[in-house]
Amino acid sequence: MNAGVRADVQCQMKNYRPFLIIATALAVAVIGGVLLFRSDRSKVSHTPITSSTSPTAAQSPKLPAETVVTLEEFGDYQCPPCGALHPTLKKLKQEFGNNLNFVFRNLPLSTIHKNALAAAQAAEAARMQNHFWEMHDLLYENQDLWKDDINPRSIFVKFAGDLGLDTARFTRDMDNDQVKLRIAADEDAATKLGIQGTPTILIEGRELRPEVTTPEGIRKGIEVMLARKIPASRS
């Protein structure tokens, strides 16, 4: 091959390189999706509760700002696996920043976790004073402190005081109809999706397989869904 032909071939390869990169990313995303996500769950579309989404974090420098993936967790505050997964989800929220929209949905398994419903009410009562995520974190990070307590509400009121909330209002709000309706709405969403256990993770409405609901599996699921969106955001 002479120099002129070689240069022409190299130039053509450079022109096609961006398309090859995009095609490779899409292929990886498709394969990854097959391995990570359940295929036997009927899809039920539902709008994430905006006030349940994660607070603004530092923008990831690697992805366009408009590339956003939504991760939903159906969780029980007394569930040990949920508590174990909490640090991972908190870290991912910080790492992916505005590229990850995190939504928490209450699924208290009251038949096996006697204090789970009260904890969900505490988190939602804190939301009434714009401190949902702070209470959410305290509940998981101090799970051993209240999970077997006869009267966990007294502990939750102390948490509210530590967060600077109006504790009298907080106490009333734990039994507020709006709090009860929020929890019931999350439980109804779980029923419609056929979700019965916690933690259950959905990414862009696709449920992760139980065996890959791990730190590595969740990260890969986010990356797969982001990879699917990146070409469209740059078109």
Biotite code that builds the C-alpha atoms (Angstrom):
import biotite.structure as struc

atoms = struc.array([
    struc.Atom([0.000, 0.000, 0.000], chain_id="A", res_id=1, res_name="MET", atom_name="CA", element="C"),
    struc.Atom([1.530, 3.313, -1.038], chain_id="A", res_id=2, res_name="ASN", atom_name="CA", element="C"),
    struc.Atom([1.752, 6.340, 1.251], chain_id="A", res_id=3, res_name="ALA", atom_name="CA", element="C"),
    struc.Atom([-1.144, 8.181, -0.392], chain_id="A", res_id=4, res_name="GLY", atom_name="CA", element="C"),
    struc.Atom([-3.549, 5.258, -0.043], chain_id="A", res_id=5, res_name="VAL", atom_name="CA", element="C"),
    struc.Atom([-2.396, 4.622, 3.537], chain_id="A", res_id=6, res_name="ARG", atom_name="CA", element="C"),
    struc.Atom([-3.051, 8.234, 4.501], chain_id="A", res_id=7, res_name="ALA", atom_name="CA", element="C"),
    struc.Atom([-6.488, 8.104, 2.891], chain_id="A", res_id=8, res_name="ASP", atom_name="CA", element="C"),
    struc.Atom([-7.398, 4.963, 4.842], chain_id="A", res_id=9, res_name="VAL", atom_name="CA", element="C"),
    struc.Atom([-6.194, 6.503, 8.105], chain_id="A", res_id=10, res_name="GLN", atom_name="CA", element="C"),
    struc.Atom([-8.246, 9.622, 7.430], chain_id="A", res_id=11, res_name="CYS", atom_name="CA", element="C"),
    struc.Atom([-11.364, 7.563, 6.764], chain_id="A", res_id=12, res_name="GLN", atom_name="CA", element="C"),
    struc.Atom([-10.805, 5.602, 9.982], chain_id="A", res_id=13, res_name="MET", atom_name="CA", element="C"),
    struc.Atom([-10.568, 8.872, 11.931], chain_id="A", res_id=14, res_name="LYS", atom_name="CA", element="C"),
    struc.Atom([-13.852, 10.017, 10.413], chain_id="A", res_id=15, res_name="ASN", atom_name="CA", element="C"),
    struc.Atom([-15.603, 6.808, 11.443], chain_id="A", res_id=16, res_name="TYR", atom_name="CA", element="C"),
    struc.Atom([-13.990, 6.547, 14.875], chain_id="A", res_id=17, res_name="ARG", atom_name="CA", element="C"),
    struc.Atom([-16.680, 8.569, 16.755], chain_id="A", res_id=18, res_name="PRO", atom_name="CA", element="C"),
    struc.Atom([-19.394, 6.335, 15.288], chain_id="A", res_id=19, res_name="PHE", atom_name="CA", element="C"),
    struc.Atom([-17.467, 3.216, 16.292], chain_id="A", res_id=20, res_name="LEU", atom_name="CA", element="C"),
    struc.Atom([-17.131, 4.511, 19.859], chain_id="A", res_id=21, res_name="ILE", atom_name="CA", element="C"),
    struc.Atom([-20.859, 5.237, 20.080], chain_id="A", res_id=22, res_name="ILE", atom_name="CA", element="C"),
    struc.Atom([-21.742, 1.855, 18.585], chain_id="A", res_id=23, res_name="ALA", atom_name="CA", element="C"),
    struc.Atom([-19.438, 0.101, 21.043], chain_id="A", res_id=24, res_name="THR", atom_name="CA", element="C"),
    struc.Atom([-20.957, 1.980, 23.982], chain_id="A", res_id=25, res_name="ALA", atom_name="CA", element="C"),
    struc.Atom([-24.462, 1.054, 22.856], chain_id="A", res_id=26, res_name="LEU", atom_name="CA", element="C"),
    struc.Atom([-23.512, -2.594, 22.409], chain_id="A", res_id=27, res_name="ALA", atom_name="CA", element="C"),
    struc.Atom([-22.041, -2.700, 25.917], chain_id="A", res_id=28, res_name="VAL", atom_name="CA", element="C"),
    struc.Atom([-25.151, -1.020, 27.288], chain_id="A", res_id=29, res_name="ALA", atom_name="CA", element="C"),
    struc.Atom([-27.461, -3.528, 25.611], chain_id="A", res_id=30, res_name="VAL", atom_name="CA", element="C"),
    struc.Atom([-25.444, -6.536, 26.810], chain_id="A", res_id=31, res_name="ILE", atom_name="CA", element="C"),
    struc.Atom([-25.112, -5.064, 30.283], chain_id="A", res_id=32, res_name="GLY", atom_name="CA", element="C"),
    struc.Atom([-28.849, -4.412, 30.446], chain_id="A", res_id=33, res_name="GLY", atom_name="CA", element="C"),
    struc.Atom([-29.649, -8.019, 29.636], chain_id="A", res_id=34, res_name="VAL", atom_name="CA", element="C"),
    struc.Atom([-27.393, -9.251, 32.437], chain_id="A", res_id=35, res_name="LEU", atom_name="CA", element="C"),
    struc.Atom([-28.389, -6.691, 35.050], chain_id="A", res_id=36, res_name="LEU", atom_name="CA", element="C"),
    struc.Atom([-32.090, -6.051, 34.722], chain_id="A", res_id=37, res_name="PHE", atom_name="CA", element="C"),
    struc.Atom([-35.125, -8.235, 35.188], chain_id="A", res_id=38, res_name="ARG", atom_name="CA", element="C"),
    struc.Atom([-37.149, -9.000, 32.085], chain_id="A", res_id=39, res_name="SER", atom_name="CA", element="C"),
    struc.Atom([-40.159, -10.618, 33.749], chain_id="A", res_id=40, res_name="ASP", atom_name="CA", element="C"),
    struc.Atom([-41.412, -7.543, 35.604], chain_id="A", res_id=41, res_name="ARG", atom_name="CA", element="C"),
    struc.Atom([-44.352, -5.810, 33.948], chain_id="A", res_id=42, res_name="SER", atom_name="CA", element="C"),
    struc.Atom([-43.609, -2.138, 33.465], chain_id="A", res_id=43, res_name="LYS", atom_name="CA", element="C"),
    struc.Atom([-45.727, 0.376, 35.334], chain_id="A", res_id=44, res_name="VAL", atom_name="CA", element="C"),
    struc.Atom([-44.870, 3.980, 34.620], chain_id="A", res_id=45, res_name="SER", atom_name="CA", element="C"),
    struc.Atom([-45.009, 6.345, 37.546], chain_id="A", res_id=46, res_name="HIS", atom_name="CA", element="C"),
    struc.Atom([-43.661, 9.819, 38.114], chain_id="A", res_id=47, res_name="THR", atom_name="CA", element="C"),
    struc.Atom([-40.924, 10.134, 40.754], chain_id="A", res_id=48, res_name="PRO", atom_name="CA", element="C"),
    struc.Atom([-41.894, 12.249, 43.761], chain_id="A", res_id=49, res_name="ILE", atom_name="CA", element="C"),
    struc.Atom([-39.799, 15.348, 43.195], chain_id="A", res_id=50, res_name="THR", atom_name="CA", element="C"),
    struc.Atom([-39.300, 16.148, 46.861], chain_id="A", res_id=51, res_name="SER", atom_name="CA", element="C"),
    struc.Atom([-37.933, 12.646, 47.435], chain_id="A", res_id=52, res_name="SER", atom_name="CA", element="C"),
    struc.Atom([-35.094, 13.109, 45.002], chain_id="A", res_id=53, res_name="THR", atom_name="CA", element="C"),
    struc.Atom([-31.542, 13.598, 46.155], chain_id="A", res_id=54, res_name="SER", atom_name="CA", element="C"),
    struc.Atom([-30.233, 17.079, 46.959], chain_id="A", res_id=55, res_name="PRO", atom_name="CA", element="C"),
    struc.Atom([-28.041, 18.852, 44.433], chain_id="A", res_id=56, res_name="THR", atom_name="CA", element="C"),
    struc.Atom([-24.496, 17.546, 44.416], chain_id="A", res_id=57, res_name="ALA", atom_name="CA", element="C"),
    struc.Atom([-21.342, 18.486, 42.561], chain_id="A", res_id=58, res_name="ALA", atom_name="CA", element="C"),
    struc.Atom([-21.718, 17.936, 38.821], chain_id="A", res_id=59, res_name="GLN", atom_name="CA", element="C"),
    struc.Atom([-19.765, 15.016, 37.408], chain_id="A", res_id=60, res_name="SER", atom_name="CA", element="C"),
    struc.Atom([-17.079, 16.394, 35.081], chain_id="A", res_id=61, res_name="PRO", atom_name="CA", element="C"),
    struc.Atom([-17.281, 13.343, 32.777], chain_id="A", res_id=62, res_name="LYS", atom_name="CA", element="C"),
    struc.Atom([-20.904, 13.585, 31.617], chain_id="A", res_id=63, res_name="LEU", atom_name="CA", element="C"),
    struc.Atom([-23.076, 16.283, 30.041], chain_id="A", res_id=64, res_name="PRO", atom_name="CA", element="C"),
    struc.Atom([-25.255, 18.065, 32.591], chain_id="A", res_id=65, res_name="ALA", atom_name="CA", element="C"),
    struc.Atom([-28.409, 17.104, 30.699], chain_id="A", res_id=66, res_name="GLU", atom_name="CA", element="C"),
    struc.Atom([-27.642, 13.371, 30.956], chain_id="A", res_id=67, res_name="THR", atom_name="CA", element="C"),
    struc.Atom([-29.715, 12.215, 33.929], chain_id="A", res_id=68, res_name="VAL", atom_name="CA", element="C"),
    struc.Atom([-30.591, 8.716, 35.086], chain_id="A", res_id=69, res_name="VAL", atom_name="CA", element="C"),
    struc.Atom([-33.257, 8.079, 37.731], chain_id="A", res_id=70, res_name="THR", atom_name="CA", element="C"),
    struc.Atom([-32.600, 5.470, 40.409], chain_id="A", res_id=71, res_name="LEU", atom_name="CA", element="C"),
    struc.Atom([-35.468, 4.447, 42.689], chain_id="A", res_id=72, res_name="GLU", atom_name="CA", element="C"),
    struc.Atom([-35.082, 2.471, 45.875], chain_id="A", res_id=73, res_name="GLU", atom_name="CA", element="C"),
    struc.Atom([-38.005, 0.751, 47.553], chain_id="A", res_id=74, res_name="PHE", atom_name="CA", element="C"),
    struc.Atom([-36.694, 0.558, 51.084], chain_id="A", res_id=75, res_name="GLY", atom_name="CA", element="C"),
    struc.Atom([-37.554, -0.321, 54.671], chain_id="A", res_id=76, res_name="ASP", atom_name="CA", element="C"),
    struc.Atom([-35.668, 1.638, 57.337], chain_id="A", res_id=77, res_name="TYR", atom_name="CA", element="C"),
    struc.Atom([-35.502, -1.390, 59.665], chain_id="A", res_id=78, res_name="GLN", atom_name="CA", element="C"),
    struc.Atom([-34.351, -3.787, 56.929], chain_id="A", res_id=79, res_name="CYS", atom_name="CA", element="C"),
    struc.Atom([-30.711, -4.844, 57.608], chain_id="A", res_id=80, res_name="PRO", atom_name="CA", element="C"),
    struc.Atom([-29.790, -5.230, 53.888], chain_id="A", res_id=81, res_name="PRO", atom_name="CA", element="C"),
    struc.Atom([-31.229, -1.749, 53.235], chain_id="A", res_id=82, res_name="CYS", atom_name="CA", element="C"),
    struc.Atom([-29.069, -0.386, 56.042], chain_id="A", res_id=83, res_name="GLY", atom_name="CA", element="C"),
    struc.Atom([-26.023, -2.145, 54.617], chain_id="A", res_id=84, res_name="ALA", atom_name="CA", element="C"),
    struc.Atom([-26.719, -0.720, 51.144], chain_id="A", res_id=85, res_name="LEU", atom_name="CA", element="C"),
    struc.Atom([-27.258, 2.837, 52.384], chain_id="A", res_id=86, res_name="HIS", atom_name="CA", element="C"),
    struc.Atom([-23.561, 3.920, 52.391], chain_id="A", res_id=87, res_name="PRO", atom_name="CA", element="C"),
    struc.Atom([-23.199, 2.746, 48.778], chain_id="A", res_id=88, res_name="THR", atom_name="CA", element="C"),
    struc.Atom([-26.242, 4.690, 47.579], chain_id="A", res_id=89, res_name="LEU", atom_name="CA", element="C"),
    struc.Atom([-25.127, 7.781, 49.476], chain_id="A", res_id=90, res_name="LYS", atom_name="CA", element="C"),
    struc.Atom([-21.694, 7.559, 47.883], chain_id="A", res_id=91, res_name="LYS", atom_name="CA", element="C"),
    struc.Atom([-23.162, 7.113, 44.387], chain_id="A", res_id=92, res_name="LEU", atom_name="CA", element="C"),
    struc.Atom([-25.387, 10.189, 44.860], chain_id="A", res_id=93, res_name="LYS", atom_name="CA", element="C"),
    struc.Atom([-22.301, 12.242, 45.656], chain_id="A", res_id=94, res_name="GLN", atom_name="CA", element="C"),
    struc.Atom([-20.196, 10.702, 42.899], chain_id="A", res_id=95, res_name="GLU", atom_name="CA", element="C"),
    struc.Atom([-22.651, 11.041, 40.009], chain_id="A", res_id=96, res_name="PHE", atom_name="CA", element="C"),
    struc.Atom([-23.999, 14.360, 41.248], chain_id="A", res_id=97, res_name="GLY", atom_name="CA", element="C"),
    struc.Atom([-26.659, 15.927, 39.053], chain_id="A", res_id=98, res_name="ASN", atom_name="CA", element="C"),
    struc.Atom([-26.410, 13.040, 36.590], chain_id="A", res_id=99, res_name="ASN", atom_name="CA", element="C"),
    struc.Atom([-28.195, 10.786, 39.103], chain_id="A", res_id=100, res_name="LEU", atom_name="CA", element="C"),
    struc.Atom([-31.744, 11.508, 40.262], chain_id="A", res_id=101, res_name="ASN", atom_name="CA", element="C"),
    struc.Atom([-32.238, 9.403, 43.405], chain_id="A", res_id=102, res_name="PHE", atom_name="CA", element="C"),
    struc.Atom([-35.786, 8.650, 44.575], chain_id="A", res_id=103, res_name="VAL", atom_name="CA", element="C"),
    struc.Atom([-36.590, 6.837, 47.815], chain_id="A", res_id=104, res_name="PHE", atom_name="CA", element="C"),
    struc.Atom([-39.918, 5.026, 48.149], chain_id="A", res_id=105, res_name="ARG", atom_name="CA", element="C"),
    struc.Atom([-41.244, 3.732, 51.448], chain_id="A", res_id=106, res_name="ASN", atom_name="CA", element="C"),
    struc.Atom([-41.974, 0.034, 51.698], chain_id="A", res_id=107, res_name="LEU", atom_name="CA", element="C"),
    struc.Atom([-42.148, -0.722, 55.431], chain_id="A", res_id=108, res_name="PRO", atom_name="CA", element="C"),
    struc.Atom([-42.447, -4.486, 55.908], chain_id="A", res_id=109, res_name="LEU", atom_name="CA", element="C"),
    struc.Atom([-44.409, -4.138, 59.114], chain_id="A", res_id=110, res_name="SER", atom_name="CA", element="C"),
    struc.Atom([-45.193, -7.827, 59.487], chain_id="A", res_id=111, res_name="THR", atom_name="CA", element="C"),
    struc.Atom([-41.531, -8.601, 60.132], chain_id="A", res_id=112, res_name="ILE", atom_name="CA", element="C"),
    struc.Atom([-40.172, -5.174, 61.147], chain_id="A", res_id=113, res_name="HIS", atom_name="CA", element="C"),
    struc.Atom([-42.306, -3.753, 63.949], chain_id="A", res_id=114, res_name="LYS", atom_name="CA", element="C"),
    struc.Atom([-40.720, -0.275, 63.890], chain_id="A", res_id=115, res_name="ASN", atom_name="CA", element="C"),
    struc.Atom([-40.448, 0.149, 60.129], chain_id="A", res_id=116, res_name="ALA", atom_name="CA", element="C"),
    struc.Atom([-43.704, 2.065, 59.683], chain_id="A", res_id=117, res_name="LEU", atom_name="CA", element="C"),
    struc.Atom([-42.913, 4.482, 62.514], chain_id="A", res_id=118, res_name="ALA", atom_name="CA", element="C"),
    struc.Atom([-39.513, 5.133, 60.938], chain_id="A", res_id=119, res_name="ALA", atom_name="CA", element="C"),
    struc.Atom([-41.114, 5.856, 57.562], chain_id="A", res_id=120, res_name="ALA", atom_name="CA", element="C"),
    struc.Atom([-43.494, 8.263, 59.284], chain_id="A", res_id=121, res_name="GLN", atom_name="CA", element="C"),
    struc.Atom([-40.531, 9.969, 60.951], chain_id="A", res_id=122, res_name="ALA", atom_name="CA", element="C"),
    struc.Atom([-38.783, 10.479, 57.606], chain_id="A", res_id=123, res_name="ALA", atom_name="CA", element="C"),
    struc.Atom([-41.938, 11.853, 56.010], chain_id="A", res_id=124, res_name="GLU", atom_name="CA", element="C"),
    struc.Atom([-42.617, 14.085, 59.003], chain_id="A", res_id=125, res_name="ALA", atom_name="CA", element="C"),
    struc.Atom([-39.100, 15.498, 58.616], chain_id="A", res_id=126, res_name="ALA", atom_name="CA", element="C"),
    struc.Atom([-39.912, 16.146, 54.945], chain_id="A", res_id=127, res_name="ARG", atom_name="CA", element="C"),
    struc.Atom([-42.693, 18.477, 56.120], chain_id="A", res_id=128, res_name="MET", atom_name="CA", element="C"),
    struc.Atom([-39.888, 20.684, 57.468], chain_id="A", res_id=129, res_name="GLN", atom_name="CA", element="C"),
    struc.Atom([-37.613, 20.130, 54.450], chain_id="A", res_id=130, res_name="ASN", atom_name="CA", element="C"),
    struc.Atom([-35.242, 17.727, 56.205], chain_id="A", res_id=131, res_name="HIS", atom_name="CA", element="C"),
    struc.Atom([-36.212, 14.418, 54.616], chain_id="A", res_id=132, res_name="PHE", atom_name="CA", element="C"),
    struc.Atom([-32.733, 13.339, 53.551], chain_id="A", res_id=133, res_name="TRP", atom_name="CA", element="C"),
    struc.Atom([-31.131, 14.278, 56.849], chain_id="A", res_id=134, res_name="GLU", atom_name="CA", element="C"),
    struc.Atom([-33.658, 12.133, 58.741], chain_id="A", res_id=135, res_name="MET", atom_name="CA", element="C"),
    struc.Atom([-33.384, 9.386, 56.115], chain_id="A", res_id=136, res_name="HIS", atom_name="CA", element="C"),
    struc.Atom([-29.634, 9.198, 56.741], chain_id="A", res_id=137, res_name="ASP", atom_name="CA", element="C"),
    struc.Atom([-29.978, 9.283, 60.530], chain_id="A", res_id=138, res_name="LEU", atom_name="CA", element="C"),
    struc.Atom([-32.480, 6.423, 60.487], chain_id="A", res_id=139, res_name="LEU", atom_name="CA", element="C"),
    struc.Atom([-30.216, 4.162, 58.462], chain_id="A", res_id=140, res_name="TYR", atom_name="CA", element="C"),
    struc.Atom([-26.978, 5.164, 60.145], chain_id="A", res_id=141, res_name="GLU", atom_name="CA", element="C"),
    struc.Atom([-28.446, 4.586, 63.630], chain_id="A", res_id=142, res_name="ASN", atom_name="CA", element="C"),
    struc.Atom([-30.570, 1.553, 62.764], chain_id="A", res_id=143, res_name="GLN", atom_name="CA", element="C"),
    struc.Atom([-29.235, -0.519, 65.676], chain_id="A", res_id=144, res_name="ASP", atom_name="CA", element="C"),
    struc.Atom([-30.210, 2.209, 68.124], chain_id="A", res_id=145, res_name="LEU", atom_name="CA", element="C"),
    struc.Atom([-33.963, 2.155, 67.438], chain_id="A", res_id=146, res_name="TRP", atom_name="CA", element="C"),
    struc.Atom([-34.847, -1.035, 65.526], chain_id="A", res_id=147, res_name="LYS", atom_name="CA", element="C"),
    struc.Atom([-35.746, -3.074, 68.630], chain_id="A", res_id=148, res_name="ASP", atom_name="CA", element="C"),
    struc.Atom([-36.842, -0.216, 70.878], chain_id="A", res_id=149, res_name="ASP", atom_name="CA", element="C"),
    struc.Atom([-40.300, -0.464, 72.468], chain_id="A", res_id=150, res_name="ILE", atom_name="CA", element="C"),
    struc.Atom([-40.962, 3.222, 71.804], chain_id="A", res_id=151, res_name="ASN", atom_name="CA", element="C"),
    struc.Atom([-38.822, 4.292, 68.823], chain_id="A", res_id=152, res_name="PRO", atom_name="CA", element="C"),
    struc.Atom([-40.774, 7.538, 68.405], chain_id="A", res_id=153, res_name="ARG", atom_name="CA", element="C"),
    struc.Atom([-38.986, 9.080, 71.370], chain_id="A", res_id=154, res_name="SER", atom_name="CA", element="C"),
    struc.Atom([-35.688, 8.397, 69.582], chain_id="A", res_id=155, res_name="ILE", atom_name="CA", element="C"),
    struc.Atom([-37.030, 9.869, 66.344], chain_id="A", res_id=156, res_name="PHE", atom_name="CA", element="C"),
    struc.Atom([-38.109, 13.016, 68.178], chain_id="A", res_id=157, res_name="VAL", atom_name="CA", element="C"),
    struc.Atom([-34.574, 13.317, 69.531], chain_id="A", res_id=158, res_name="LYS", atom_name="CA", element="C"),
    struc.Atom([-33.238, 12.971, 65.972], chain_id="A", res_id=159, res_name="PHE", atom_name="CA", element="C"),
    struc.Atom([-35.609, 15.755, 64.922], chain_id="A", res_id=160, res_name="ALA", atom_name="CA", element="C"),
    struc.Atom([-34.293, 17.959, 67.721], chain_id="A", res_id=161, res_name="GLY", atom_name="CA", element="C"),
    struc.Atom([-30.703, 17.225, 66.681], chain_id="A", res_id=162, res_name="ASP", atom_name="CA", element="C"),
    struc.Atom([-31.624, 18.389, 63.171], chain_id="A", res_id=163, res_name="LEU", atom_name="CA", element="C"),
    struc.Atom([-33.065, 21.613, 64.532], chain_id="A", res_id=164, res_name="GLY", atom_name="CA", element="C"),
    struc.Atom([-36.663, 20.772, 63.681], chain_id="A", res_id=165, res_name="LEU", atom_name="CA", element="C"),
    struc.Atom([-39.744, 21.988, 65.524], chain_id="A", res_id=166, res_name="ASP", atom_name="CA", element="C"),
    struc.Atom([-40.198, 18.817, 67.585], chain_id="A", res_id=167, res_name="THR", atom_name="CA", element="C"),
    struc.Atom([-43.808, 19.573, 68.579], chain_id="A", res_id=168, res_name="ALA", atom_name="CA", element="C"),
    struc.Atom([-44.764, 19.917, 64.926], chain_id="A", res_id=169, res_name="ARG", atom_name="CA", element="C"),
    struc.Atom([-42.684, 16.874, 64.031], chain_id="A", res_id=170, res_name="PHE", atom_name="CA", element="C"),
    struc.Atom([-44.538, 14.773, 66.618], chain_id="A", res_id=171, res_name="THR", atom_name="CA", element="C"),
    struc.Atom([-47.893, 15.870, 65.206], chain_id="A", res_id=172, res_name="ARG", atom_name="CA", element="C"),
    struc.Atom([-46.794, 15.342, 61.627], chain_id="A", res_id=173, res_name="ASP", atom_name="CA", element="C"),
    struc.Atom([-45.862, 11.712, 62.196], chain_id="A", res_id=174, res_name="MET", atom_name="CA", element="C"),
    struc.Atom([-49.624, 11.073, 62.336], chain_id="A", res_id=175, res_name="ASP", atom_name="CA", element="C"),
    struc.Atom([-50.458, 13.641, 59.651], chain_id="A", res_id=176, res_name="ASN", atom_name="CA", element="C"),
    struc.Atom([-52.777, 12.437, 56.867], chain_id="A", res_id=177, res_name="ASP", atom_name="CA", element="C"),
    struc.Atom([-50.368, 13.728, 54.213], chain_id="A", res_id=178, res_name="GLN", atom_name="CA", element="C"),
    struc.Atom([-47.577, 11.602, 55.705], chain_id="A", res_id=179, res_name="VAL", atom_name="CA", element="C"),
    struc.Atom([-49.814, 8.535, 55.702], chain_id="A", res_id=180, res_name="LYS", atom_name="CA", element="C"),
    struc.Atom([-50.862, 9.208, 52.088], chain_id="A", res_id=181, res_name="LEU", atom_name="CA", element="C"),
    struc.Atom([-47.247, 9.481, 50.920], chain_id="A", res_id=182, res_name="ARG", atom_name="CA", element="C"),
    struc.Atom([-46.370, 6.143, 52.453], chain_id="A", res_id=183, res_name="ILE", atom_name="CA", element="C"),
    struc.Atom([-49.524, 4.548, 51.083], chain_id="A", res_id=184, res_name="ALA", atom_name="CA", element="C"),
    struc.Atom([-48.735, 5.904, 47.594], chain_id="A", res_id=185, res_name="ALA", atom_name="CA", element="C"),
    struc.Atom([-45.279, 4.313, 47.687], chain_id="A", res_id=186, res_name="ASP", atom_name="CA", element="C"),
    struc.Atom([-46.743, 1.015, 48.880], chain_id="A", res_id=187, res_name="GLU", atom_name="CA", element="C"),
    struc.Atom([-49.321, 1.154, 46.085], chain_id="A", res_id=188, res_name="ASP", atom_name="CA", element="C"),
    struc.Atom([-46.559, 1.738, 43.515], chain_id="A", res_id=189, res_name="ALA", atom_name="CA", element="C"),
    struc.Atom([-44.736, -1.332, 44.868], chain_id="A", res_id=190, res_name="ALA", atom_name="CA", element="C"),
    struc.Atom([-47.897, -3.432, 44.609], chain_id="A", res_id=191, res_name="THR", atom_name="CA", element="C"),
    struc.Atom([-48.471, -2.385, 40.999], chain_id="A", res_id=192, res_name="LYS", atom_name="CA", element="C"),
    struc.Atom([-44.899, -3.324, 40.135], chain_id="A", res_id=193, res_name="LEU", atom_name="CA", element="C"),
    struc.Atom([-45.111, -6.639, 41.979], chain_id="A", res_id=194, res_name="GLY", atom_name="CA", element="C"),
    struc.Atom([-42.389, -5.596, 44.419], chain_id="A", res_id=195, res_name="ILE", atom_name="CA", element="C"),
    struc.Atom([-42.580, -7.342, 47.765], chain_id="A", res_id=196, res_name="GLN", atom_name="CA", element="C"),
    struc.Atom([-39.073, -7.179, 49.228], chain_id="A", res_id=197, res_name="GLY", atom_name="CA", element="C"),
    struc.Atom([-36.463, -4.616, 50.142], chain_id="A", res_id=198, res_name="THR", atom_name="CA", element="C"),
    struc.Atom([-34.150, -3.266, 49.042], chain_id="A", res_id=199, res_name="PRO", atom_name="CA", element="C"),
    struc.Atom([-35.436, -3.209, 45.470], chain_id="A", res_id=200, res_name="THR", atom_name="CA", element="C"),
    struc.Atom([-33.612, -0.944, 43.032], chain_id="A", res_id=201, res_name="ILE", atom_name="CA", element="C"),
    struc.Atom([-35.028, 0.378, 39.764], chain_id="A", res_id=202, res_name="LEU", atom_name="CA", element="C"),
    struc.Atom([-32.906, 2.328, 37.304], chain_id="A", res_id=203, res_name="ILE", atom_name="CA", element="C"),
    struc.Atom([-34.856, 4.170, 34.626], chain_id="A", res_id=204, res_name="GLU", atom_name="CA", element="C"),
    struc.Atom([-37.845, 2.025, 35.601], chain_id="A", res_id=205, res_name="GLY", atom_name="CA", element="C"),
    struc.Atom([-35.943, -1.238, 35.112], chain_id="A", res_id=206, res_name="ARG", atom_name="CA", element="C"),
    struc.Atom([-35.573, -3.435, 38.180], chain_id="A", res_id=207, res_name="GLU", atom_name="CA", element="C"),
    struc.Atom([-32.139, -4.749, 38.986], chain_id="A", res_id=208, res_name="LEU", atom_name="CA", element="C"),
    struc.Atom([-31.924, -8.495, 39.411], chain_id="A", res_id=209, res_name="ARG", atom_name="CA", element="C"),
    struc.Atom([-31.684, -9.462, 43.100], chain_id="A", res_id=210, res_name="PRO", atom_name="CA", element="C"),
    struc.Atom([-28.314, -11.156, 42.611], chain_id="A", res_id=211, res_name="GLU", atom_name="CA", element="C"),
    struc.Atom([-26.789, -7.940, 41.249], chain_id="A", res_id=212, res_name="VAL", atom_name="CA", element="C"),
    struc.Atom([-28.327, -5.565, 43.795], chain_id="A", res_id=213, res_name="THR", atom_name="CA", element="C"),
    struc.Atom([-24.834, -4.992, 45.125], chain_id="A", res_id=214, res_name="THR", atom_name="CA", element="C"),
    struc.Atom([-22.537, -1.951, 45.113], chain_id="A", res_id=215, res_name="PRO", atom_name="CA", element="C"),
    struc.Atom([-20.890, -3.172, 41.904], chain_id="A", res_id=216, res_name="GLU", atom_name="CA", element="C"),
    struc.Atom([-24.184, -4.124, 40.265], chain_id="A", res_id=217, res_name="GLY", atom_name="CA", element="C"),
    struc.Atom([-25.866, -0.800, 41.025], chain_id="A", res_id=218, res_name="ILE", atom_name="CA", element="C"),
    struc.Atom([-22.890, 1.169, 39.726], chain_id="A", res_id=219, res_name="ARG", atom_name="CA", element="C"),
    struc.Atom([-22.862, -0.889, 36.532], chain_id="A", res_id=220, res_name="LYS", atom_name="CA", element="C"),
    struc.Atom([-26.613, -0.408, 36.122], chain_id="A", res_id=221, res_name="GLY", atom_name="CA", element="C"),
    struc.Atom([-26.222, 3.372, 36.358], chain_id="A", res_id=222, res_name="ILE", atom_name="CA", element="C"),
    struc.Atom([-23.341, 3.331, 33.888], chain_id="A", res_id=223, res_name="GLU", atom_name="CA", element="C"),
    struc.Atom([-25.315, 1.159, 31.436], chain_id="A", res_id=224, res_name="VAL", atom_name="CA", element="C"),
    struc.Atom([-28.264, 3.536, 31.447], chain_id="A", res_id=225, res_name="MET", atom_name="CA", element="C"),
    struc.Atom([-26.039, 6.602, 31.210], chain_id="A", res_id=226, res_name="LEU", atom_name="CA", element="C"),
    struc.Atom([-24.239, 5.062, 28.220], chain_id="A", res_id=227, res_name="ALA", atom_name="CA", element="C"),
    struc.Atom([-27.579, 4.694, 26.454], chain_id="A", res_id=228, res_name="ARG", atom_name="CA", element="C"),
    struc.Atom([-28.319, 8.376, 26.955], chain_id="A", res_id=229, res_name="LYS", atom_name="CA", element="C"),
    struc.Atom([-24.971, 9.947, 26.136], chain_id="A", res_id=230, res_name="ILE", atom_name="CA", element="C"),
    struc.Atom([-25.202, 9.707, 22.290], chain_id="A", res_id=231, res_name="PRO", atom_name="CA", element="C"),
    struc.Atom([-28.678, 11.230, 22.302], chain_id="A", res_id=232, res_name="ALA", atom_name="CA", element="C"),
    struc.Atom([-27.610, 14.107, 24.539], chain_id="A", res_id=233, res_name="SER", atom_name="CA", element="C"),
    struc.Atom([-24.750, 14.976, 22.182], chain_id="A", res_id=234, res_name="ARG", atom_name="CA", element="C"),
    struc.Atom([-26.713, 14.788, 18.935], chain_id="A", res_id=235, res_name="SER", atom_name="CA", element="C"),
])
